[in-house]
Amino acid sequence: QVLLVESGGGSVESGGSLRLSCVGSDYSLDGACTGWFRQAPGKQREGVAALDSDGSTTYADFVQGRFTVSQDRAKNTVYLQMNNLRPEDTATYYCALCAVIGDRIARADFGDWGQGTQVTVTS
């Protein structure tokens, strides 16, 4: 199982920003499709953003230009910069290897999800 470790979550007010990090502790993210997913209480997990192996990016409709996914190859880290956060963005955020199918971001590997990082946005 590929181990990716998320960090960077926190509590911010509506309109605030956070940058999440996803580190491949035992797996190179260079050339991989790395996706961000989130799960709010009582809701299904959903794809948020993906950085594909060719460098292209895909975002869920609800992102609406507020989030940016990027990579630092030297640090084997993929980031999710989140700006203009809204209360509805409150969720636990996870990263995982991904596959982009049309406009849908899906997880590409199997096994347990990581611990994730909690994002809480207050109004």
Salt bridges, closest charged atoms under 4 A:
ASP30 OD1 - ARG73 NE 2.72
GLU46 OE2 - ARG38 NE 2.83
ASP89 OD1 - ARG38 NH1 2.90
ASP89 OD2 - ARG66 NH1 2.62
ASP109 OD1 - ARG107 NE 2.61
